[in-house]
Amino acid sequence: MTQNYLVTGAAGFIGSHLSEALIARGAAVTGVDNFDAFYAREVKERNLAGLLELPGFRFVEADLARDAVPLDGIDAVIHLAGKPGVRPSLEDPGSYMEANVTATARLIDAARRVGLSRIVFGSSSSVYGNATPAPFAEDTPAVSPISPYAASKRAGELLAHAFAHLYPLQIVCLRFFTVYGPRQRPDLAIHKFTDLIARGRPLRMHGDGSSERDYTYITDCLDGILAALEWTAKAAPGTVETVNLGGGERVRLDRLIALIARALGQEARIERHPDQPGDVRLTDADLAHAGRVLGFKPRVGIVEGIRKFVDWYEEIHGRQSRASGRAGYGAIHLLEEVIATGRAFADAHHLLGLSYSLAGQADKALDQLDRALALNPNYIEALIHRALVLNELGREEEANTMLRRARSVTTERRGGFHGHVAAKLANQHASLAQAYLEAGGLTEAIAQYEAALTLGPTFHDLRYKLGRLLLEAGRALEAHEHFQIIVRERPSFLDAAAMLGLACYLAGDGLAARAVWEELRARRPEDPRVEAYLALLSRSDVAPVGATAEKAERKKKKK
Ligand SMILES: NC(=O)c1ccc[n+]([C@@H]2O[C@H](COP(=O)([O-])OP(=O)(O)OC[C@H]3O[C@@H](n4cnc5c(N)ncnc54)[C@H](O)[C@@H]3O)[C@@H](O)[C@H]2O)c1
């Protein structure tokens, strides 16, 4: 039977996404919204445009604080209507009480009068104020809100408790932690900053950039709302659950700005301003309760989420913003991203150094060129570019030393190929290997990686890939040899250690695998794969080599 839902605030950011998600699951949705003037009606009409075409959707323009609530045939209510925004609530607190408290009281009351018991209410992390210890858990008191908006949301939650005490209702109050994604409200920081950076305009950063927020990507938020809806179908009458929905990570404001700038390929021009009254310094969701009650687990991290948001923004506003920025910054952001993966090679540092020098940032350029040279001391281009930067800075003596070093490298060829040429050739082999793999040529791909390693036995990233392919090809002993070399020569390469364990296991040596993985567990306790591997051992045919021996020993002792 088709489920019928009432989504309030359906023209808003979260409400429009939720309505789409419900219809995509085969439900029918009645959407209510009063096009509150908090932000432009046209934006809300755009949010609704796709929905109005869908057969399962019906829209009613109504103000929940005054008008009748369309509850005919509705199975459950998701109440997302409300006046959002912390700072504006200081200016006009009365309107917040009306939209967030009166409307909520009227809605729950109307629902219980028609015998409708299932309600999900969109509350906010702001209820935790500044006095709650992080991470914020639902059972902390949350009695010190620091803005009228936060107080109005807490009042909504308390109304839920009062009604569930009086009537057999099942209500979930979801505390949203800054939700973002396509169609995000234009007043929210991510949207505002993206817009300003894309247009090359300065942005106001309040505080020193160290304030932190837990950001939730819209699809994770929707997962949480849908799970809450299911909860209302199963819960006992007269129950209220309060659940945090967060992104699972604290993101500093200055990092957020850098991520947006990087995704846009633009420079952020930051104007510093004092902290804003009403703003909390930190939000940080404890998600343990959400996991237990709703099986909630956020899946989209901030880097991926910001990229998706910026993709959407550029789809709507065009990409001209990117071209209007200084081209060099695009390269800088991209290369910084490569380097942030921790797998940077000398080329990335060299190119980043070059980009910085083109952008007129000589100190940063020298730093990156130094890093390139630390990885490959004979990197000709890096030596020459370093000399050029030093020369520009008027450090001629040092520049000349650099150039002399560059000259001596060209004459001194060690072991056939010169270091950076060998690295380039090895990378070509790796690219070829990738192409073979895509065409299904596992053996050929292995041969390419082997060729790459003859050029540079210390290219451990390539050796790691070779090891993995050998495992795939069922050549566990050879893979074992390669992973062992990596682990010996680069002990910090923990992924290689994980694979070494797997190679031992696949080669039939369960005990050695256990030893490797247990050591890895001690060094990387948070890695769930290691637990999975160890669990695999205790279930497998191989692991019992140890286990059976132990059992036999125990039996012997018993006798
Ligand atoms: N987006 C977030 O990061 C976030 C964080 C915490 C809490 N919340 C809460 O989640 C809910 C949805 O947030 P959003 O970001 O989608 O906001 P939104 O402003 O985009 O959507 C809310 C919608 O409610 C409508 N509305 C307001 N008052 C109404 C009334 N009296 N009658 C009918 N409709 C009314 C508005 O016109 C708007 O379209 C809000 O209650 C908000 O307070 C959002």
The ligand as a Tripos MOL2 file, in Angstrom:
@<TRIPOS>MOLECULE
LIG
   44    48     1     0     0
SMALL
NO_CHARGES

@<TRIPOS>ATOM
      1 N1         20.0260   23.2200    6.9110 N.am      1 LIG1
      2 C1         20.5910   23.0860    8.0720 C.2       1 LIG1
      3 O1         21.8010   23.0690    8.1740 O.2       1 LIG1
      4 C2         19.7650   22.9100    9.3120 C.ar      1 LIG1
      5 C3         20.4470   22.6940   10.5230 C.ar      1 LIG1
      6 C4         19.6950   22.5350   11.6730 C.ar      1 LIG1
      7 C5         18.3130   22.5680   11.6110 C.ar      1 LIG1
      8 N2         17.6860   22.7870   10.4230 N.ar      1 LIG1
      9 C6         16.2130   22.8120   10.4250 C.3       1 LIG1
     10 O2         15.7550   21.9410    9.4120 O.3       1 LIG1
     11 C7         14.5970   22.4730    8.7910 C.3       1 LIG1
     12 C8         14.8180   22.5910    7.2990 C.3       1 LIG1
     13 O3         15.9520   23.3950    7.0470 O.3       1 LIG1
     14 P1         16.3540   23.9330    5.6110 P.3       1 LIG1
     15 O4         17.7850   24.2020    5.6210 O.co2     1 LIG1
     16 O5         15.7580   23.0700    4.5760 O.co2     1 LIG1
     17 O6         15.6180   25.3560    5.6350 O.3       1 LIG1
     18 P2         14.7550   26.0790    4.5020 P.3       1 LIG1
     19 O7         14.5710   27.4820    4.9600 O.co2     1 LIG1
     20 O8         15.3730   25.8790    3.1870 O.co2     1 LIG1
     21 O9         13.3920   25.2990    4.5750 O.3       1 LIG1
     22 C9         12.4000   25.5730    5.5320 C.3       1 LIG1
     23 C10        11.1070   25.8450    4.7990 C.3       1 LIG1
     24 O10        10.0820   26.0450    5.7540 O.3       1 LIG1
     25 C11         9.1830   27.0220    5.2530 C.3       1 LIG1
     26 N3          8.4370   27.6310    6.3660 N.ar      1 LIG1
     27 C12         8.9160   28.4590    7.3160 C.ar      1 LIG1
     28 N4          7.9100   28.8110    8.1450 N.ar      1 LIG1
     29 C13         6.7980   28.1800    7.7060 C.ar      1 LIG1
     30 C14         5.4550   28.1600    8.1320 C.ar      1 LIG1
     31 N5          5.0630   28.8720    9.1940 N.pl3     1 LIG1
     32 N6          4.5760   27.4160    7.4400 N.ar      1 LIG1
     33 C15         4.9580   26.6950    6.3750 C.ar      1 LIG1
     34 N7          6.2160   26.6870    5.9120 N.ar      1 LIG1
     35 C16         7.1160   27.4220    6.5740 C.ar      1 LIG1
     36 C17        10.0770   28.0160    4.5340 C.3       1 LIG1
     37 O11         9.4100   28.7640    3.5630 O.3       1 LIG1
     38 C18        11.1470   27.0990    3.9360 C.3       1 LIG1
     39 O12        10.8830   26.7900    2.5830 O.3       1 LIG1
     40 C19        14.3540   23.8220    9.4520 C.3       1 LIG1
     41 O13        13.3850   23.6600   10.4530 O.3       1 LIG1
     42 C20        15.6920   24.1810   10.0610 C.3       1 LIG1
     43 O14        15.5410   24.9960   11.1910 O.3       1 LIG1
     44 C21        18.3780   22.9450    9.2780 C.ar      1 LIG1
@<TRIPOS>BOND
     1     1     2 1
     2     2     3 2
     3     2     4 1
     4     4     5 ar
     5     4    44 ar
     6     5     6 ar
     7     6     7 ar
     8     7     8 ar
     9     8     9 1
    10     8    44 ar
    11     9    10 1
    12     9    42 1
    13    10    11 1
    14    11    12 1
    15    11    40 1
    16    12    13 1
    17    13    14 1
    18    14    15 2
    19    14    16 1
    20    14    17 1
    21    17    18 1
    22    18    19 2
    23    18    20 1
    24    18    21 1
    25    21    22 1
    26    22    23 1
    27    23    24 1
    28    23    38 1
    29    24    25 1
    30    25    26 1
    31    25    36 1
    32    26    27 ar
    33    26    35 ar
    34    27    28 ar
    35    28    29 ar
    36    29    30 ar
    37    29    35 ar
    38    30    31 1
    39    30    32 ar
    40    32    33 ar
    41    33    34 ar
    42    34    35 ar
    43    36    37 1
    44    36    38 1
    45    38    39 1
    46    40    41 1
    47    40    42 1
    48    42    43 1
@<TRIPOS>SUBSTRUCTURE
     1 LIG1         1 GROUP 0 **** ****
